[in-house]
C-alpha cells in the first residue's frame, strides 16, 4: 500500500478489528457472563472505545479532505485489509490477556476479521469514489466571481423624521454677515 493511502486505510481497518472483536464475543460468550469474561480478560480499555472511534473517524475525514484537495487518486490495496485485521486482533487479544492464548473467542475473532476487513475495504472504496467525484467537480467548476453590490438608497431612509432639516429655518452655526 502506498504511503499516502495509509491515513485513509487505517480507520476502516480499525473498524474491521473492532467489529470482529465485538461479534466474536457476542457469538461465543453467553450474555449472562460476557461482562465478567471481558473484565477478567483485560478488556477494560473498551470504556475508551468511543474516543478511539471518534479519533479514527476524524483521521478518516481529514485524510479524505486532504485527498480531495490534493487531487490524490491513490487506492489502498486489498491484501492489507485481509491480513492486518486478523493479525491485529490476535496480537490485541494476547496483549489483553498477558500470555499466549487461543480459545474459541480468539479463533472466531480472527476468522471474522477477514470478511469484516474486506467489507471495510469495500466501504472505503465507496468513500474514495465519492471523494473522487467531489474532487473532479471542484476542479471542473469555474472559479467563483465575486462582484460588489452597489445600492443607491435615498438618504431619507436613514435619517429619522424628527431630525429632518427644514429648508431655511434649520439651526446651525451663525452665518457671517457680508458687507
GUKENU-813748 format. One record per atom (N, C-alpha, C): residue in three letters; atom name; x, y, z. Coordinates in steps of 0.05 Angstrom, whole numbers, plus 32768, in hexadecimal, padded with zeros to 4 digits. Example, Ala and Ser with C-alpha at 12.3 -4.5 7.8 and 13.67 -1.06 7.14 Angstrom:
% GUKENU-813748
 residu atome east north   up
    ala     N 8108  7F8E 809C
    ala    CA 80F6  7FA6 809C
    ala     C 8108  7FBE 809C
    ser     N 8101  7FD3 808E
    ser    CA 8111  7FEB 808F
    ser     C 8102  8001 809D
//
This chain:
% GUKENU-813748
 residu atome east north   up
    unk     N 8011  7FE9 8000
    unk    CA 8000  8000 8000
    unk     C 8012  8019 8000
    unk     N 800B  802C 7FF0
    unk    CA 801B  8044 7FEE
    unk     C 8019  8054 8008
    unk     N 802F  8063 800D
    unk    CA 8031  8072 8026
    unk     C 801A  8086 8029
    unk     N 8011  8092 8014
    unk    CA 7FFB  80A6 8016
    unk     C 7FE0  809A 801B
    unk     N 7FDD  8080 8017
    unk    CA 7FC3  8073 801B
    unk     C 7FBF  806A 8038
    unk     N 7FD4  8069 8048
    unk    CA 7FD1  805F 8063
    unk     C 7FBE  806F 8074
    unk     N 7FBF  8089 8074
    unk    CA 7FAC  8098 8085
    unk     C 7F8F  8093 807E
    unk     N 7F8A  808C 8065
    unk    CA 7F6E  8086 805D
    unk     C 7F67  806A 8064
    unk     N 7F7B  8057 8063
    unk    CA 7F76  803B 8067
    unk     C 7F74  8032 8084
    unk     N 7F83  803F 8095
    unk    CA 7F84  8036 80B1
    unk     C 7F69  8037 80C0
    unk     N 7F5A  804D 80BE
    unk    CA 7F40  804D 80CD
    unk     C 7F2D  8036 80C5
    unk     N 7F29  8031 80AB
    unk    CA 7F18  801A 80A4
    unk     C 7F23  7FFF 80AE
    unk     N 7F3E  7FFC 80AD
    unk    CA 7F49  7FE3 80B8
    unk     C 7F44  7FE1 80D5
    unk     N 7F47  7FF7 80E4
    unk    CA 7F41  7FF6 8100
    unk     C 7F23  7FF0 8105
    unk     N 7F12  7FFA 80F4
    unk    CA 7EF6  7FF4 80F7
    unk     C 7EF1  7FD6 80F2
    unk     N 7EFF  7FC9 80E0
    unk    CA 7EFC  7FAD 80DC
    unk     C 7F06  7F9D 80F4
    unk     N 7F1B  7FA5 8100
    unk    CA 7F26  7F98 8118
    unk     C 7F12  7F9A 812F
    unk     N 7F07  7FB2 8134
    unk    CA 7EF4  7FB6 814A
    unk     C 7EDB  7FA7 8145
    unk     N 7ED1  7FA7 812C
    unk    CA 7EB8  7F98 8126
    unk     C 7EBC  7F7A 812A
    unk     N 7ED3  7F6F 8121
    unk    CA 7ED9  7F53 8124
    unk     C 7EDB  7F4C 8142
    unk     N 7EE8  7F5D 8151
    unk    CA 7EEC  7F58 816E
    unk     C 7ED1  7F57 817C
    unk     N 7EC0  7F6B 8176
    unk    CA 7EA5  7F6B 8183
    unk     C 7E94  7F54 817B
    unk     N 7E94  7F4E 8161
    unk    CA 7E84  7F38 8157
    unk     C 7E8D  7F1D 8162
    unk     N 7EA7  7F19 8164
    unk    CA 7EB2  7F00 816F
    unk     C 7EA9  7EFC 818C
    unk     N 7EAA  7F10 819C
    unk    CA 7EA1  7F0E 81B8
    unk     C 7E83  7F0A 81B9
    unk     N 7E75  7F17 81A8
    unk    CA 7E57  7F14 81A8
    unk     C 7E4F  7EF7 81A0
    unk     N 7E5E  7EEB 818D
    unk    CA 7E57  7ED1 8183
    unk     C 7E61  7EBA 8196
    unk     N 7E77  7EBE 81A4
    unk    CA 7E83  7EA8 81B3
    unk     C 7E7F  7EA9 81D1
    unk     N 7E79  7EC0 81DC
    unk    CA 7E76  7EC3 81F9
    unk     C 7E59  7EC9 81FF
    unk     N 7E4D  7EBA 8211
    unk    CA 7E31  7EBF 8218
    unk     C 7E2D  7EDB 8223
    unk     N 7E16  7EE7 821E
    unk    CA 7E11  7F03 8227
    unk     C 7E13  7F05 8245
    unk     N 7E0B  7EF0 8254
    unk    CA 7E0B  7EF1 8271
    unk     C 7E27  7EF3 827D
    unk     N 7E3B  7EE8 826F
    unk    CA 7E56  7EE9 827A
    unk     C 7E69  7EFA 826A
    unk     N 7E5F  7F08 8255
    unk    CA 7E70  7F17 8243
    unk     C 7E7F  7F2D 8252
    unk     N 7E72  7F3C 8263
    unk    CA 7E7F  7F53 8272
    unk     C 7E95  7F48 8283
    unk     N 7E90  7F32 8291
    unk    CA 7EA5  7F27 82A3
    unk     C 7EBD  7F1D 8293
    unk     N 7EB8  7F10 827C
    unk    CA 7ECD  7F06 826B
    unk     C 7EDE  7F1D 8260
    unk     N 7ED0  7F32 8257
    unk    CA 7EDF  7F49 824C
    unk     C 7EF0  7F56 8262
    unk     N 7EE5  7F58 827A
    unk    CA 7EF4  7F64 8290
    unk     C 7F0C  7F53 8298
    unk     N 7F09  7F39 8297
    unk    CA 7F1F  7F27 82A0
    unk     C 7F34  7F23 828B
    unk     N 7F2E  7F2A 8272
    unk    CA 7F42  7F26 825C
    unk     C 7F4E  7F40 8252
    unk     N 7F4E  7F54 8263
    unk    CA 7F5C  7F6D 825C
    unk     C 7F4F  7F7F 8248
    unk     N 7F35  7F80 8248
    unk    CA 7F26  7F90 8235
    unk     C 7F1C  7FAA 8241
    unk     N 7F29  7FB4 8255
    unk    CA 7F21  7FCE 8262
    unk     C 7F24  7FE5 824E
    unk     N 7F34  7FE2 823A
    unk    CA 7F38  7FF8 8227
    unk     C 7F1F  7FFE 8217
    unk     N 7F0C  7FEC 8217
    unk    CA 7EF3  7FF0 8207
    unk     C 7EE4  8009 8211
    unk     N 7EEA  8012 8229
    unk    CA 7EDD  802B 8232
    unk     C 7EE6  8043 8221
    unk     N 7EFE  8041 8215
    unk    CA 7F09  8056 8205
    unk     C 7F03  8052 81E7
    unk     N 7EF4  803E 81E0
    unk    CA 7EEE  8038 81C4
    unk     C 7EE1  804F 81B5
    unk     N 7ECD  805D 81C1
    unk    CA 7EC1  8074 81B2
    unk     C 7ED6  8089 81AB
    unk     N 7EE9  808E 81BD
    unk    CA 7EFE  80A2 81B8
    unk     C 7F10  8098 81A1
    unk     N 7F17  807F 81A2
    unk    CA 7F28  8073 818D
    unk     C 7F1A  8074 8172
    unk     N 7F00  806E 8171
    unk    CA 7EF1  806E 8158
    unk     C 7EEE  808B 814E
    unk     N 7EEA  809E 8160
    unk    CA 7EE8  80BA 8158
    unk     C 7F02  80C4 814B
    unk     N 7F18  80BC 8158
    unk    CA 7F33  80C4 814D
    unk     C 7F37  80B7 8132
    unk     N 7F2F  809E 812F
    unk    CA 7F32  8091 8115
    unk     C 7F20  809E 8100
    unk     N 7F08  80A5 8107
    unk    CA 7EF6  80B3 80F5
    unk     C 7F01  80CE 80EC
    unk     N 7F0C  80DC 8100
    unk    CA 7F18  80F6 80F9
    unk     C 7F30  80F3 80E6
    unk     N 7F40  80DF 80EB
    unk    CA 7F57  80DA 80D9
    unk     C 7F4D  80D3 80BD
    unk     N 7F38  80C4 80BB
    unk    CA 7F2D  80BD 80A1
    unk     C 7F23  80D5 8093
    unk     N 7F14  80E6 80A1
    unk    CA 7F09  80FE 8094
    unk     C 7F20  8111 808B
    unk     N 7F34  8115 809C
    unk    CA 7F4A  8126 8094
    unk     C 7F5A  811A 807D
    unk     N 7F5D  8100 807C
    unk    CA 7F6B  80F3 8066
    unk     C 7F5B  80F6 804C
    unk     N 7F41  80F3 804E
    unk    CA 7F30  80F6 8036
    unk     C 7F31  8113 802C
    unk     N 7F2F  8126 803E
    unk    CA 7F30  8142 8036
    unk     C 7F4B  8149 8029
    unk     N 7F60  813F 8035
    unk    CA 7F7B  8143 802A
    unk     C 7F7D  8137 800E
    unk     N 7F71  811F 800B
    unk    CA 7F72  8111 7FF2
    unk     C 7F62  8120 7FDD
    unk     N 7F4C  812C 7FE4
    unk    CA 7F3B  813B 7FD1
    unk     C 7F4A  8154 7FC9
    unk     N 7F56  8162 7FDC
    unk    CA 7F63  817C 7FD6
    unk     C 7F7D  8177 7FC6
    unk     N 7F8A  8161 7FCB
    unk    CA 7FA3  815C 7FBC
    unk     C 7F9F  814E 7FA1
    unk     N 7F86  8145 7F9C
    unk    CA 7F80  8137 7F84
    unk     C 7F8D  811C 7F83
    unk     N 7F92  8111 7F9A
    unk    CA 7F9F  80F7 7F9D
    unk     C 7F8C  80E1 7F94
    unk     N 7F96  80CE 7F85
    unk    CA 7F84  80B8 7F7B
    unk     C 7F90  809D 7F83
    unk     N 7FA1  809C 7F97
    unk    CA 7FAC  8082 7F9F
    unk     C 7F96  8071 7FAC
    unk     N 7F98  8058 7FA8
    unk    CA 7F85  8045 7FB3
    unk     C 7F94  8031 7FC5
    unk     N 7F8A  802B 7FDC
    unk    CA 7F97  8017 7FED
    unk     C 7F92  7FFB 7FE1
    unk     N 7FA6  7FEB 7FE3
    unk    CA 7FA5  7FCF 7FD9
    unk     C 7F91  7FBF 7FEA
    unk     N 7F88  7FA9 7FDF
    unk    CA 7F75  7F98 7FED
    unk     C 7F82  7F86 8002
    unk     N 7F9A  7F7D 7FFD
    unk    CA 7FA7  7F69 800E
    unk     C 7FAB  7F72 802B
    unk     N 7FB2  7F8C 8030
    unk    CA 7FB5  7F94 804C
    unk     C 7F9B  7F91 805C
    unk     N 7F84  7F95 804F
    unk    CA 7F6B  7F93 805D
    unk     C 7F64  7F76 8064
    unk     N 7F70  7F63 8056
    unk    CA 7F6B  7F47 805C
    unk     C 7F80  7F3D 8070
    unk     N 7F97  7F49 8072
    unk    CA 7FAD  7F3F 8082
    unk     C 7FAF  7F4D 809D
    unk     N 7FAE  7F68 809D
    unk    CA 7FB3  7F77 80B6
    unk     C 7F9D  7F74 80CB
    unk     N 7F84  7F76 80C4
    unk    CA 7F70  7F73 80DA
    unk     C 7F71  7F59 80E9
    unk     N 7F74  7F41 80DD
    unk    CA 7F77  7F29 80ED
    unk     C 7F91  7F29 80FE
    unk     N 7FA6  7F33 80F2
    unk    CA 7FC0  7F34 8100
    unk     C 7FBE  7F47 8118
    unk     N 7FB3  7F5E 8114
    unk    CA 7FB0  7F72 8129
    unk     C 7F9D  7F67 813F
    unk     N 7F88  7F5A 8138
    unk    CA 7F75  7F4F 814C
    unk     C 7F83  7F39 815C
    unk     N 7F93  7F28 8150
    unk    CA 7FA1  7F13 815E
    unk     C 7FB5  7F1F 8172
    unk     N 7FC5  7F32 8169
    unk    CA 7FD9  7F3F 817A
    unk     C 7FCB  7F4E 8191
    unk     N 7FB5  7F5C 818A
    unk    CA 7FA6  7F6B 819F
    unk     C 7F9C  7F58 81B5
    unk     N 7F91  7F41 81AE
    unk    CA 7F88  7F2E 81C2
    unk     C 7F9F  7F23 81D3
    unk     N 7FB6  7F1F 81C7
    unk    CA 7FCD  7F15 81D6
    unk     C 7FD6  7F2B 81EA
    unk     N 7FD6  7F44 81E2
    unk    CA 7FDE  7F59 81F4
    unk     C 7FCA  7F5D 820A
    unk     N 7FB0  7F5B 8204
    unk    CA 7F9B  7F5E 8218
    unk     C 7F9D  7F49 822D
    unk     N 7FA3  7F31 8225
    unk    CA 7FA3  7F1A 8238
    unk     C 7FBE  7F18 8246
    unk     N 7FD3  7F23 823A
    unk    CA 7FED  7F22 8247
    unk     C 7FFD  7F08 8243
    unk     N 7FF2  7EF6 8234
    unk    CA 8000  7EDD 822E
    unk     C 7FF6  7ED2 8213
    unk     N 8004  7EBF 8209
    unk    CA 7FFB  7EB3 81F0
    unk     C 7FE2  7EA3 81F4
    unk     N 7FCD  7EAA 81E6
    unk    CA 7FB3  7E9C 81EA
    unk     C 7FA6  7E98 81CF
    unk     N 7F98  7E82 81CD
    unk    CA 7F88  7E7D 81B6
    unk     C 7F6F  7E6D 81BF
    unk     N 7F58  7E7A 81BD
    unk    CA 7F3F  7E6D 81C4
    unk     C 7F2B  7E72 81AE
    unk     N 7F13  7E69 81B2
    unk    CA 7EFF  7E6C 819D
    unk     C 7EF9  7E89 8197
    unk     N 7EFA  7E9A 81AB
    unk    CA 7EF4  7EB6 81A6
    unk     C 7F09  7EC3 8195
    unk     N 7F22  7EBD 819B
    unk    CA 7F38  7EC9 818B
    unk     C 7F37  7EBD 816E
    unk     N 7F33  7EA3 816C
    unk    CA 7F32  7E97 8151
    unk     C 7F1B  7EA3 8141
    unk     N 7F04  7EA6 814E
    unk    CA 7EED  7EB2 8140
    unk     C 7EF3  7ECF 8137
    unk     N 7F00  7EDE 8149
    unk    CA 7F06  7EFA 8142
    unk     C 7F1A  7EFB 812B
    unk     N 7F2E  7EEA 812B
    unk    CA 7F42  7EEA 8115
    unk     C 7F34  7EE3 80FB
    unk     N 7F23  7ECE 80FC
    unk    CA 7F15  7EC6 80E3
    unk     C 7F01  7EDB 80DA
    unk     N 7EF3  7EE8 80EC
    unk    CA 7EE0  7EFD 80E5
    unk     C 7EEE  7F17 80DB
    unk     N 7F07  7F1B 80E4
    unk    CA 7F15  7F33 80DB
    unk     C 7F1B  7F34 80BE
    unk     N 7F1D  7F1C 80B1
    unk    CA 7F23  7F1C 8094
    unk     C 7F0C  7F27 8084
    unk     N 7EF4  7F1C 8086
    unk    CA 7EDE  7F28 8076
    unk     C 7ED6  7F44 807F
    unk     N 7ED9  7F4A 8098
    unk    CA 7ED3  7F65 80A1
    unk     C 7EE8  7F79 8098
    unk     N 7F01  7F71 8096
    unk    CA 7F15  7F82 808A
    unk     C 7F11  7F87 806D
    unk     N 7F08  7F72 805E
    unk    CA 7F01  7F75 8042
    unk     C 7EE9  7F87 803E
    unk     N 7ED5  7F85 8050
    unk    CA 7EBE  7F97 804F
    unk     C 7EC7  7FB3 8054
    unk     N 7EDA  7FB7 8067
    unk    CA 7EE4  7FD2 806C
    unk     C 7EF2  7FDD 8053
    unk     N 7F00  7FCC 8044
    unk    CA 7F0C  7FD4 802B
    unk     C 7EF7  7FDD 8016
    unk     N 7EE1  7FCD 8015
    unk    CA 7ECC  7FD5 8002
    unk     C 7EBF  7FF0 800A
    unk     N 7EBB  7FF4 8023
    unk    CA 7EB1  800D 802D
    unk     C 7EC4  8024 8026
    unk     N 7EDD  801F 802A
    unk    CA 7EF1  8034 8024
    unk     C 7EF2  803A 8007
    unk     N 7EEF  8025 7FF6
    unk    CA 7EEF  802A 7FD9
    unk     C 7ED7  803C 7FD1
    unk     N 7EC1  8038 7FDE
    unk    CA 7EA9  8049 7FD9
    unk     C 7EAF  8066 7FE1
    unk     N 7EBB  8069 7FF9
    unk    CA 7EC2  8084 8002
    unk     C 7ED6  8091 7FEF
    unk     N 7EE9  8082 7FE6
    unk    CA 7EFD  808D 7FD3
    unk     C 7EF0  8095 7FB9
    unk     N 7EDD  8086 7FB0
    unk    CA 7ECF  808D 7F97
    unk     C 7EC0  80A8 7F9B
    unk     N 7EB3  80AB 7FB2
    unk    CA 7EA5  80C4 7FB7
    unk     C 7EB9  80DB 7FB8
    unk     N 7ED0  80D6 7FC5
    unk    CA 7EE4  80EC 7FC7
    unk     C 7EF0  80F2 7FAB
    unk     N 7EF2  80DE 7F99
    unk    CA 7EFB  80E4 7F7E
    unk     C 7EE7  80F5 7F6F
    unk     N 7ECD  80EF 7F72
    unk    CA 7EB9  80FE 7F65
    unk     C 7EB9  811B 7F6F
    unk     N 7EBC  811F 7F89
    unk    CA 7EBD  813A 7F94
    unk     C 7ED6  8148 7F8A
    unk     N 7EEC  813A 7F89
    unk    CA 7F05  8146 7F7F
    unk     C 7F03  814F 7F62
    unk     N 7EF7  813E 7F51
    unk    CA 7EF3  8145 7F35
    unk     C 7EE0  815D 7F33
    unk     N 7ECC  815D 7F43
    unk    CA 7EB9  8174 7F42
    unk     C 7EC6  818E 7F4A
    unk     N 7ED6  818D 7F5F
    unk    CA 7EE4  81A5 7F68
    unk     C 7EF8  81AF 7F53
    unk     N 7F05  819D 7F46
    unk    CA 7F19  81A4 7F32
    unk     C 7F0C  81AF 7F18
    unk     N 7EF4  81A5 7F11
    unk    CA 7EE8  81AE 7EF8
    unk     C 7ED6  81C6 7EFC
    unk     N 7ECE  81CC 7F14
    unk    CA 7EBD  81E3 7F19
    unk     C 7ECD  81FD 7F14
    unk     N 7EC0  8211 7F08
    unk    CA 7ECE  822A 7F04
    unk     C 7ED3  8238 7F1F
    unk     N 7EE8  8248 7F1F
    unk    CA 7EEE  8256 7F37
    unk     C 7ED8  826A 7F3D
    unk     N 7ED0  826C 7F57
    unk    CA 7EBB  827F 7F5D
    unk     C 7EC2  829B 7F57
    unk     N 7EB0  82AA 7F4B
    unk    CA 7EB4  82C6 7F45
    unk     C 7EA5  82D7 7F59
    unk     N 7EB3  82E5 7F69
    unk    CA 7EA6  82F5 7F7D
    unk     C 7EA5  8312 7F73
    unk     N 7E8D  831D 7F72
    unk    CA 7E89  8338 7F69
    unk     C 7E7E  8348 7F81
    unk     N 7E85  8361 7F81
    unk    CA 7E7A  8373 7F96
    unk     C 7E5E  837B 7F8E
    unk     N 7E4E  837E 7FA1
    unk    CA 7E32  8386 7F9C
    unk     C 7E2F  83A3 7FA5
    unk     N 7E26  83B4 7F93
    unk    CA 7E23  83D1 7F9A
    unk     C 7E05  83D6 7F9D
    unk     N 7DFF  83E0 7FB3
    unk    CA 7DE3  83E8 7FB9
    unk     C 7DE2  8406 7FBA
    unk     N 7DCF  8412 7FAC
    unk    CA 7DCB  842E 7FAD
    unk     C 7DB0  8433 7FBB
    unk     N 7DB2  843A 7FD4
    unk    CA 7D9A  843E 7FE4
    unk     C 7D97  845B 7FEB
    unk     N 7D7F  8465 7FEC
    unk    CA 7D7B  8481 7FF3
    unk     C 7D84  8486 8010
    unk     N 7D8F  849D 8015
    unk    CA 7D98  84A4 8030
    unk     C 7D81  84A5 8044
    unk     N 7D69  84AB 803B
    unk    CA 7D52  84AD 804D
    unk     C 7D4D  8492 805B
    unk     N 7D55  847D 804F
    unk    CA 7D51  8463 805B
    unk     C 7D60  845F 8075
    unk     N 7D76  846E 8078
    unk    CA 7D88  846B 808F
    unk     C 7D85  8481 80A3
    unk     N 7D79  8497 809C
    unk    CA 7D76  84AE 80AF
    unk     C 7D5A  84AD 80BA
    unk     N 7D57  84AC 80D4
    unk    CA 7D3D  84AC 80E0
    unk     C 7D2E  84C6 80DA
    unk     N 7D14  84C6 80D9
    unk    CA 7D04  84DD 80D3
    unk     C 7D08  84F3 80E7
    unk     N 7D0D  84ED 8100
    unk    CA 7D11  8502 8114
    unk     C 7D2A  8512 810F
    unk     N 7D3D  8507 8100
    unk    CA 7D55  8516 80FB
    unk     C 7D56  8523 80DF
    unk     N 7D40  8520 80D1
    unk    CA 7D40  852B 80B6
    unk     C 7D43  8549 80B7
    unk     N 7D53  8554 80A6
    unk    CA 7D59  8570 80A6
    unk     C 7D46  8580 8095
    unk     N 7D3D  8597 80A0
    unk    CA 7D2C  85A9 8091
    unk     C 7D3D  85B8 807C
    unk     N 7D31  85C0 8066
    unk    CA 7D42  85CC 8051
    unk     C 7D50  85E6 805A
    unk     N 7D42  85F8 806A
    unk    CA 7D4F  8611 8071
    unk     C 7D50  8616 808F
    unk     N 7D43  8608 809F
    unk    CA 7D42  860F 80BB
    unk     C 7D52  85FC 80CC
    unk     N 7D65  85EE 80C1
    unk    CA 7D74  85DA 80D1
    unk     C 7D88  85E8 80E3
    unk     N 7D8D  85DC 80F8
    unk    CA 7DA2  85E6 810B
    unk     C 7DBD  85DF 8100
    unk     N 7DCF  85F0 8105
    unk    CA 7DEA  85EB 80FC
    unk     C 7DFC  8602 8106
    unk     N 7E14  8602 80FE
    unk    CA 7E26  8617 8107
    unk     C 7E1C  8632 80FC
    unk     N 7E22  8647 810B
    unk    CA 7E19  8661 8101
    unk     C 7E27  8668 80E6
    unk     N 7E17  8675 80D6
    unk    CA 7E23  867C 80BC
    unk     C 7E31  8696 80BF
    unk     N 7E45  869A 80AF
    unk    CA 7E54  86B3 80B0
    unk     C 7E47  86C7 809E
    unk     N 7E44  86DD 80A8
    unk    CA 7E38  86F2 8097
    unk     C 7E4D  86FC 8084
    unk     N 7E45  86FF 806C
    unk    CA 7E58  8709 8058
    unk     C 7E52  8726 8053
    unk     N 7E66  8736 8053
    unk    CA 7E62  8753 804E
    unk     C 7E5C  875A 8032
//
